[in-house]
Amino acid sequence: SAQIADLQQKLLDADNGDRAKQRWDSIATILEAKCALKYLLGELVSSKVQESKLQSGLQQSQASCSDVQKMLMEERNHTAELEAEFQNQILVQEQQHQEKVTHSSWE
């Protein structure tokens, strides 16, 4: 049934496409041409508005992505600093332990 519904939709789409083409092909008067031109200009304006909205959304997404990348870099730097500090603490602890071992073996 899903395949049947899909085929029916394809037939409807093809039929509508043929009707639209026939409408454009059958323009015979100046009045019909003016109406068609008015329709096309309306579609153009609508497309331009949609393009503007999409462009704005894209710019917002790019800015957001840039902010997230900046935050990620800051977190990576912070993690690297913490890692270096941790490694330094381990080194200090190892040295202190070695000193204790060496000192206790002298006694």
The 8 nearest C-alpha neighbors of each residue, nearest first, counted from 0:
[[1, 3, 2, 4, 5, 6, 7, 8],
 [0, 2, 4, 3, 5, 6, 7, 8],
 [1, 3, 5, 0, 4, 6, 7, 8],
 [4, 2, 0, 6, 5, 1, 7, 8],
 [5, 3, 7, 1, 2, 6, 0, 8],
 [6, 4, 2, 8, 3, 7, 1, 9],
 [5, 7, 9, 3, 8, 4, 2, 10],
 [6, 8, 4, 10, 9, 5, 3, 11],
 [9, 7, 11, 5, 10, 6, 12, 4],
 [10, 8, 6, 12, 7, 11, 13, 5],
 [9, 11, 7, 13, 8, 12, 14, 6],
 [12, 10, 14, 8, 9, 13, 15, 7],
 [11, 13, 9, 15, 14, 10, 8, 16],
 [12, 14, 16, 10, 11, 15, 9, 17],
 [13, 15, 11, 17, 16, 12, 10, 18],
 [16, 14, 18, 12, 17, 13, 11, 19],
 [15, 17, 13, 19, 14, 18, 12, 20],
 [16, 18, 20, 14, 15, 19, 21, 13],
 [19, 17, 21, 15, 20, 16, 22, 14],
 [18, 20, 22, 16, 21, 17, 15, 23],
 [21, 19, 17, 23, 22, 18, 24, 16],
 [20, 22, 24, 18, 19, 23, 25, 17],
 [23, 21, 19, 25, 20, 24, 18, 26],
 [22, 24, 20, 21, 25, 26, 19, 35],
 [25, 23, 21, 22, 26, 20, 27, 19],
 [24, 26, 22, 23, 21, 27, 20, 31],
 [27, 25, 23, 24, 31, 28, 32, 22],
 [26, 28, 25, 31, 29, 32, 24, 30],
 [29, 27, 31, 30, 26, 32, 33, 25],
 [28, 30, 32, 31, 33, 27, 26, 34],
 [31, 29, 33, 28, 32, 34, 27, 35],
 [30, 32, 34, 28, 33, 29, 26, 35],
 [31, 33, 29, 35, 30, 34, 36, 28],
 [34, 32, 36, 30, 35, 31, 37, 29],
 [35, 33, 37, 31, 36, 32, 38, 30],
 [34, 36, 32, 38, 33, 37, 31, 39],
 [35, 37, 33, 39, 38, 34, 32, 40],
 [38, 36, 34, 40, 35, 39, 33, 41],
 [39, 37, 35, 41, 36, 40, 34, 42],
 [40, 38, 42, 36, 41, 37, 43, 35],
 [39, 41, 43, 37, 42, 38, 36, 44],
 [42, 40, 38, 44, 39, 43, 45, 37],
 [41, 43, 45, 39, 40, 44, 46, 38],
 [42, 44, 40, 46, 41, 45, 39, 47],
 [45, 43, 47, 41, 46, 42, 48, 40],
 [44, 46, 42, 48, 43, 47, 41, 49],
 [45, 47, 49, 43, 44, 48, 50, 42],
 [46, 48, 50, 44, 49, 45, 51, 43],
 [49, 47, 51, 45, 50, 46, 44, 52],
 [48, 50, 46, 52, 47, 51, 53, 45],
 [51, 49, 47, 53, 48, 52, 54, 46],
 [50, 52, 54, 48, 49, 53, 47, 55],
 [51, 53, 49, 55, 54, 50, 56, 48],
 [54, 52, 56, 50, 55, 51, 57, 49],
 [55, 53, 57, 51, 56, 52, 50, 58],
 [56, 54, 52, 58, 57, 53, 51, 59],
 [55, 57, 53, 59, 54, 58, 60, 52],
 [56, 58, 54, 60, 55, 59, 53, 61],
 [59, 57, 61, 55, 60, 56, 62, 54],
 [58, 60, 56, 62, 57, 61, 63, 55],
 [61, 59, 63, 57, 58, 62, 64, 56],
 [60, 62, 64, 58, 63, 59, 65, 57],
 [63, 61, 65, 59, 64, 60, 58, 66],
 [62, 64, 60, 66, 65, 61, 59, 67],
 [65, 63, 61, 67, 66, 62, 60, 68],
 [64, 66, 62, 68, 63, 67, 61, 69],
 [67, 65, 63, 69, 64, 68, 70, 62],
 [66, 68, 70, 64, 69, 65, 71, 63],
 [69, 67, 71, 65, 70, 66, 64, 72],
 [68, 70, 66, 72, 71, 67, 65, 73],
 [71, 69, 67, 73, 68, 72, 74, 66],
 [70, 72, 68, 74, 69, 73, 67, 75],
 [71, 73, 75, 69, 74, 70, 76, 68],
 [74, 72, 70, 76, 71, 75, 77, 69],
 [73, 75, 77, 71, 76, 72, 78, 70],
 [76, 74, 72, 78, 77, 73, 71, 79],
 [77, 75, 79, 73, 74, 78, 72, 80],
 [76, 78, 74, 80, 79, 75, 73, 81],
 [79, 77, 75, 81, 80, 76, 74, 82],
 [78, 80, 82, 76, 77, 81, 75, 83],
 [81, 79, 77, 83, 78, 82, 84, 76],
 [82, 80, 84, 78, 79, 83, 85, 77],
 [81, 83, 79, 85, 80, 84, 78, 86],
 [84, 82, 86, 80, 85, 81, 79, 87],
 [85, 83, 87, 81, 82, 86, 80, 88],
 [84, 86, 82, 88, 87, 83, 81, 89],
 [87, 85, 89, 83, 88, 84, 82, 90],
 [86, 88, 84, 90, 85, 89, 83, 91],
 [89, 87, 91, 85, 90, 86, 92, 84],
 [88, 90, 92, 86, 87, 91, 93, 85],
 [89, 91, 87, 93, 88, 92, 94, 86],
 [92, 90, 88, 94, 93, 89, 95, 87],
 [93, 91, 89, 95, 94, 90, 96, 88],
 [94, 92, 96, 90, 91, 95, 97, 89],
 [93, 95, 97, 91, 96, 92, 98, 90],
 [96, 94, 98, 92, 97, 93, 91, 99],
 [95, 97, 93, 99, 98, 94, 92, 100],
 [98, 96, 94, 100, 99, 95, 101, 93],
 [99, 97, 101, 95, 96, 100, 102, 94],
 [98, 100, 102, 96, 97, 101, 103, 95],
 [101, 99, 97, 103, 98, 102, 104, 96],
 [100, 102, 98, 104, 99, 103, 97, 105],
 [101, 103, 99, 105, 104, 100, 98, 106],
 [104, 102, 100, 106, 105, 101, 99, 98],
 [103, 105, 101, 106, 102, 100, 99, 98],
 [106, 104, 102, 103, 101, 100, 99, 98],
 [105, 103, 104, 102, 101, 100, 99, 98]]
